[in-house]
């Protein structure tokens, strides 16, 4: 029995259970870039924790219907349409391309987001305090975070003027808002950004050589622009080419990147899960205020700093939540 046939049979069984007076089972359509990897595992755990805190448990009164685009943003529209046909009670569409696909898949089903930078700018909601649409959830609103990451790089790389940005080629169109925010932050700090597009490990050396040819002094990668599970490879390539690196996710620093600074994504998705649970219980998403990240972590890899010949000041060390020796 293939997966789609199984879902049809399973959904029919759930309906039969409801008819016989058992607890209703709610279906959440989960749109994701991939269905594996460290980021997927951590964020899924957070989302399910959030739902559980609102009383929704898989196998009891909750079914998560997963649809992965396998890093191809063009697949989100047909995947969202597929979920609409099932149908689902709610879409979980964490980032912009998923939310856009869910928005057009049907006109009524609520949508929960988690990592859209500015949903007001994209017109998904009217305001964060009162969304006014069927969209709510969590927003990273990361202008300040982007500036903070670049400022940290400036503190540890004397005379920093040119910064490389690694972008997954498959997400070139999907991350335009993110890049606009990065460019704005760079101009504010007097930095020049140089982008390189990479979508598979064998292109890493070529990409990083392009950055060196462009005379960048450090490299950064951001959340949406690197959703291809290559954080470890990016960190290793940056170290190989002697470039200080900044990541949004901790995994980058743990695998040889110089630093990471960003939200606790497990907590972001946990709170998105709570929003989903409240909506499933009847809350109106138009009146359910969106939230912003509350927990942030900075990880500093001193082993990498030594290999790069970089001296980290006591002031920077003291601000780190974790120091890797």
Secondary structure, 3 states (H helix, E strand, C coil): CCHHHHHHHHHHHHHHHHHCCCCCCEEEEEEECCCCCHHHHHHHHHHHHHHHHCCCCECCCEEEEEEECCCCCCHHHHHHHHHHHHCCCEEEECCHHHHHHHHHHCCCCEEEEEEECCCCCCCCCCCCCCCCCCEEEEECCCHHHHHHHHHHHHHHCCCCCEEEEEEEHHHCCCCHHHHHHHHHHHHHHCCEEEEEEECCHHHHHHHHHHHHHCCCCEEEECCHHHCCCCHHHHHHHHHHCCCEEEECCHHHHHCCCCEEEEECHHHHHHHHHHHHHHHHCCCCHHHCCCEECCCEEEEEEHHHHHHHCCCCCHHHHHHCCEEEC
